[in-house]
Structure formats: C-alpha cells, structure tokens
C-alpha cells in the first residue's frame, strides 16, 4: 500500500505517513496513538503489534 492510499484510508496527511514509513519509530515525526490505531485498522493488523513496533528500533540489514 502506498503512503497516499494509506492516507486516504485513515485521513492522516500523506507527508506524516511518509515520515512514519521513512524514519520509523525513532524519527522526528512521531505518530499519535490515535494515528497508530487508524493505521492498524487500515492495514488489518493487531493494534498491539503496531504499538509494539513503535517501541522497537528497526534493525538495518546489509
């Protein structure tokens, strides 16, 4: 799903979605719990998994 499509489904502005996707949980633009809940519903993911992912730094692979 693209950032634009997710933005349309959730009502969250596209630049915020892109920032979440590009910078992850450690970036300068942090999603609110409400935004995370909306993203979880749109992606059909358990909210607990989405909230947990925001607390865990993403690992870079080579």
SVG drawing of the C-alpha trace seen along z (x, -y; Angstrom):
<svg xmlns="http://www.w3.org/2000/svg" viewBox="-10 -16 35 25">
<polyline fill="none" stroke="black" stroke-width="0.4" points="0.0,0.0 1.3,-3.4 1.6,-6.3 -1.1,-8.1 -3.5,-5.2 -3.0,-4.8 -3.5,-8.5 -6.8,-8.3 -8.0,-5.3 -7.0,-6.9 -7.4,-10.6 -3.8,-11.1 -1.9,-13.5 0.4,-11.9 3.6,-13.7 3.1,-12.3 2.6,-8.8 5.7,-9.1 7.7,-10.3 6.5,-7.3 7.4,-5.0 10.8,-6.5 12.0,-7.4 10.3,-4.7 9.7,-4.9 12.9,-6.8 12.3,-9.6 11.5,-13.2 7.8,-12.9 6.1,-10.5 2.6,-9.2 0.0,-9.6 -1.8,-6.6 -4.9,-7.5 -2.9,-7.6 -1.4,-4.2 -4.9,-2.8 -6.1,-4.1 -3.1,-2.6 -3.6,0.7 -7.3,0.8 -6.4,-0.2 -3.7,2.4 -5.7,5.1 -3.0,5.5 -3.5,6.1 -3.1,2.8 -0.8,4.4 1.6,5.3 1.6,1.8 2.2,0.2 4.9,2.7 6.7,1.9 6.9,-1.8 8.8,-0.9 11.3,1.4 14.0,-0.2 14.1,1.3 17.2,3.3 19.1,2.5 20.1,5.3 23.0,5.2"/>
</svg>
